[in-house]
C-alpha cells in the first residue's frame, strides 16, 4: 500500500467509478456517520480501485475497498482520493478485495462464498448447499472436502481453492441434517463429535437404526463431559 500511495489520484467525476456485485452491500447508516466525520476533517485514506476488463470485457474503474468513503465524499461533493491496485484475474480480485475489507470489518466464511460464487461453480454449489441444509457451514464444507476436520476448512474457502471432492456430498448433507436435528440444542463439542463419528462411519452404518439410537441416548450424551469416553460412546451410537 505504501507504493500505491505514491501514485494517489483525485477525481470529482463520480461517474468514472463502478461497483462490484461481489462486494458487500453499502450500509447507509455507516455512510451517514462517515459523512459527519468528513465535515470535521478530510478523508485520511484513499479509495482502493482496480482498472480492469475482467468483469464484463470493458475496462472500467471499480471500487474494491472504500465504498462507504466514496458515497460519503460524493454526498459532500468532495474530490475522491483513490489508488489503483493491480490484479491478475477475477479470483485474484476477490482475494485482494477480501483482504482489504478485513481491515475494517472481517469477512465471514459466507462473505467469501458469496464473492467467489460469481466466478467459481464449486462455490456456487457450496452456497446452494448452505441454503438448503440446516447444518453448520463448516460441516457442509468438510463434507464436500471429504474430511472430518470441520475446523480446518476456513483457509480453503478464503484463499479461493475450494473444490467439491465428494460425489456423495448432497446425500451426506441430507443424512447428517437428520442427525443434526435429532441432536437438538447441544454444546458445540457434542455436534462436532457427532460430525466426526458420522464421517468415520459413513458407508458402514445403518441410518434409520442410528437415528433411532441417537434419539434414545441424546439426553445421556448431553449430560456427559467432553472426553474420550463420550467420543467413544457417540461413535458406538452408529449402528453397523
C-alpha positions as CSV (number, residue, x, y, z in Angstrom):
1,X,0.0,0.0,0.0
2,X,2.9,2.4,0.6
3,X,3.9,2.2,-3.0
4,X,0.3,2.7,-4.1
5,X,0.1,5.9,-2.0
6,X,2.9,7.4,-4.0
7,X,0.5,7.3,-7.0
8,X,-2.6,8.6,-5.3
9,X,-5.0,10.4,-7.7
10,X,-8.0,12.7,-7.2
11,X,-11.3,12.7,-9.1
12,X,-14.5,14.6,-8.8
13,X,-16.3,12.9,-11.8
14,X,-18.2,10.2,-9.7
15,X,-19.5,8.5,-12.9
16,X,-16.0,7.2,-13.6
17,X,-16.3,4.8,-10.6
18,X,-18.1,1.5,-10.8
19,X,-19.1,-1.1,-8.2
20,X,-18.8,-4.9,-7.9
21,X,-21.7,-7.2,-7.2
22,X,-19.3,-9.5,-5.2
23,X,-18.5,-6.7,-2.7
24,X,-20.6,-6.2,0.4
25,X,-23.8,-4.1,0.4
26,X,-23.3,-0.5,1.4
27,X,-24.9,0.4,4.8
28,X,-26.5,3.9,4.6
29,X,-26.1,4.3,8.4
30,X,-22.3,3.9,8.1
31,X,-22.2,6.3,5.1
32,X,-24.0,8.9,7.2
33,X,-21.6,8.5,10.1
34,X,-18.6,8.8,7.7
35,X,-20.1,12.0,6.1
36,X,-20.4,13.6,9.6
37,X,-16.7,12.8,10.3
38,X,-15.7,14.2,6.9
39,X,-17.3,17.6,7.9
40,X,-14.8,17.7,10.7
41,X,-11.8,16.5,8.8
42,X,-10.9,15.5,5.2
43,X,-10.5,11.9,4.1
44,X,-7.4,10.4,5.7
45,X,-7.2,7.4,3.4
46,X,-7.9,6.7,-0.3
47,X,-10.5,4.6,-2.0
48,X,-8.8,1.5,-3.5
49,X,-9.8,0.7,-7.1
50,X,-8.9,-1.7,-9.9
51,X,-8.8,-0.7,-13.6
52,X,-9.7,-3.8,-15.4
53,X,-11.8,-5.5,-18.2
54,X,-12.0,-8.9,-16.4
55,X,-15.5,-8.2,-15.1
56,X,-17.6,-7.6,-18.3
57,X,-15.0,-7.2,-21.0
58,X,-14.8,-3.4,-20.8
59,X,-12.1,-1.6,-19.0
60,X,-13.6,0.2,-16.0
61,X,-12.6,1.7,-12.7
62,X,-14.0,-0.5,-10.0
63,X,-14.0,0.3,-6.2
64,X,-12.9,-2.8,-4.2
65,X,-12.4,-1.0,-0.9
66,X,-13.8,2.2,0.4
67,X,-17.4,2.2,-0.9
68,X,-18.7,4.0,2.2
69,X,-16.0,6.6,1.9
70,X,-16.8,7.1,-1.8
71,X,-20.5,7.7,-1.1
72,X,-19.7,10.0,1.8
73,X,-17.3,12.1,-0.3
74,X,-19.9,12.2,-3.1
75,X,-22.5,13.4,-0.6
76,X,-20.2,16.2,0.5
77,X,-19.4,17.0,-3.2
78,X,-15.7,16.4,-2.4
79,X,-12.9,15.0,-4.5
80,X,-12.3,11.3,-4.3
81,X,-8.7,10.3,-3.4
82,X,-8.0,6.9,-5.0
83,X,-5.3,4.5,-5.8
84,X,-5.3,1.7,-8.4
85,X,-4.4,-1.9,-7.4
86,X,-3.1,-4.4,-10.0
87,X,-4.9,-7.8,-10.3
88,X,-4.4,-10.9,-12.3
89,X,-7.9,-12.2,-12.8
90,X,-11.3,-12.4,-11.1
91,X,-10.2,-14.7,-8.3
92,X,-7.2,-12.5,-7.5
93,X,-9.6,-9.5,-7.4
94,X,-11.9,-11.2,-4.9
95,X,-9.0,-12.4,-2.8
96,X,-7.5,-8.9,-2.6
97,X,-10.9,-7.3,-2.0
98,X,-11.4,-9.6,1.0
99,X,-8.0,-8.8,2.4
100,X,-8.7,-5.1,2.2
101,X,-12.2,-5.3,3.6
102,X,-11.0,-7.4,6.5
103,X,-9.0,-4.4,7.8
104,X,-12.3,-2.6,8.7
105,X,-14.8,-5.4,9.3
106,X,-13.8,-9.1,8.9
107,X,-15.5,-11.2,6.3
108,X,-17.2,-14.3,7.5
109,X,-17.0,-17.6,5.5
110,X,-20.3,-16.9,3.8
111,X,-19.0,-13.5,2.6
112,X,-16.2,-15.3,0.8
113,X,-18.5,-17.9,-0.7
114,X,-20.9,-15.2,-2.0
115,X,-18.0,-13.3,-3.6
116,X,-16.3,-16.4,-5.2
117,X,-19.5,-18.0,-6.4
118,X,-19.7,-15.3,-9.1
119,X,-16.7,-16.8,-10.8
120,X,-16.5,-20.4,-9.5
121,X,-19.1,-23.1,-9.9
122,X,-17.9,-25.0,-6.8
123,X,-18.5,-22.0,-4.6
124,X,-22.0,-21.7,-6.2
125,X,-22.6,-25.3,-5.3
126,X,-21.4,-24.7,-1.7
127,X,-23.6,-21.6,-1.5
128,X,-26.7,-23.7,-2.6
129,X,-26.0,-26.4,-0.1
130,X,-25.8,-23.9,2.7
131,X,-29.2,-22.5,1.7
132,X,-30.7,-26.0,1.6
133,X,-29.4,-27.7,4.7
134,X,-29.7,-26.6,8.3
135,X,-26.2,-27.7,9.4
136,X,-23.2,-25.6,10.1
137,X,-21.4,-24.2,7.1
138,X,-18.0,-25.5,8.1
139,X,-19.5,-29.0,8.3
140,X,-21.1,-28.7,4.9
141,X,-17.7,-27.7,3.5
142,X,-15.9,-30.5,5.3
143,X,-18.4,-33.0,3.7
144,X,-17.6,-31.6,0.3
145,X,-13.9,-31.9,1.0
146,X,-14.5,-35.4,2.4
147,X,-12.8,-34.6,5.7
148,X,-13.9,-34.7,9.3
149,X,-11.8,-31.7,10.2
150,X,-14.6,-29.1,10.0
151,X,-12.4,-26.6,11.9
152,X,-9.7,-26.6,9.2
153,X,-11.9,-25.6,6.2
154,X,-11.8,-21.8,6.7
155,X,-8.5,-21.2,5.0
156,X,-9.5,-23.2,1.9
157,X,-12.7,-21.2,1.5
158,X,-10.8,-17.9,2.0
159,X,-8.0,-18.5,-0.5
160,X,-10.3,-19.4,-3.3
161,X,-9.2,-23.0,-3.7
162,X,-12.4,-24.8,-2.5
163,X,-13.4,-27.7,-4.7
164,X,-16.2,-30.3,-4.1
165,X,-14.3,-33.6,-4.0
166,X,-17.2,-35.7,-2.8
167,X,-19.7,-37.1,-5.3
168,X,-21.9,-38.1,-2.3
169,X,-21.9,-34.6,-0.7
170,X,-25.7,-34.0,-1.3
171,X,-26.7,-37.4,0.1
172,X,-24.3,-36.9,3.1
173,X,-25.7,-33.5,3.9
174,X,-29.2,-34.8,3.9
175,X,-28.3,-37.7,6.2
176,X,-26.3,-35.6,8.6
177,X,-29.0,-33.0,8.7
178,X,-31.3,-35.7,10.1
179,X,-28.7,-36.5,12.8
180,X,-28.2,-32.8,13.5
181,X,-31.9,-32.2,14.0
182,X,-32.1,-35.2,16.4
183,X,-29.2,-33.8,18.4
184,X,-31.2,-30.6,19.0
185,X,-29.8,-27.9,21.3
186,X,-26.4,-29.0,22.5
187,X,-22.9,-27.8,23.2
188,X,-20.7,-27.3,20.1
189,X,-18.4,-30.2,21.1
190,X,-21.4,-32.5,21.1
191,X,-22.3,-31.6,17.5
192,X,-18.6,-31.7,16.4
193,X,-18.2,-35.2,18.0
194,X,-21.3,-36.5,16.1
195,X,-19.9,-35.0,12.9
196,X,-16.6,-36.8,13.3
197,X,-18.4,-40.1,14.1
198,X,-20.7,-39.6,11.0
199,X,-17.8,-39.0,8.7
200,X,-15.9,-42.0,10.1
201,X,-18.9,-44.4,9.9
202,X,-20.4,-43.3,6.6
203,X,-21.0,-46.2,4.2
204,X,-20.9,-48.7,7.0
205,X,-23.7,-47.7,9.4
206,X,-27.5,-48.2,9.2
207,X,-29.0,-44.8,9.0
208,X,-32.6,-45.3,10.3
209,X,-31.5,-47.5,13.2
210,X,-28.8,-45.0,14.1
211,X,-31.3,-42.1,14.1
212,X,-33.5,-44.1,16.5
213,X,-30.5,-44.9,18.7
214,X,-29.4,-41.3,18.8
215,X,-32.9,-40.2,19.8
216,X,-32.9,-42.7,22.7
217,X,-29.5,-41.7,24.0
218,X,-29.0,-38.0,23.2
219,X,-30.1,-36.9,26.7
220,X,-27.3,-39.1,28.2
221,X,-24.7,-37.6,25.8
222,X,-25.7,-34.0,26.8
223,X,-25.1,-34.9,30.5
224,X,-21.6,-36.1,29.8
225,X,-18.4,-34.1,29.5
226,X,-16.1,-33.7,26.5
227,X,-13.6,-36.5,26.8
228,X,-12.5,-39.7,25.0
229,X,-15.2,-41.8,26.8
230,X,-18.0,-39.7,25.4
231,X,-16.5,-39.7,21.9
232,X,-16.4,-43.5,22.0
233,X,-20.0,-43.5,23.3
234,X,-21.1,-41.3,20.4
235,X,-19.3,-43.5,17.9
236,X,-21.0,-46.6,19.2
237,X,-24.4,-45.0,18.6
238,X,-23.8,-45.5,14.9
239,X,-25.4,-49.0,14.3
240,X,-23.3,-51.1,12.0
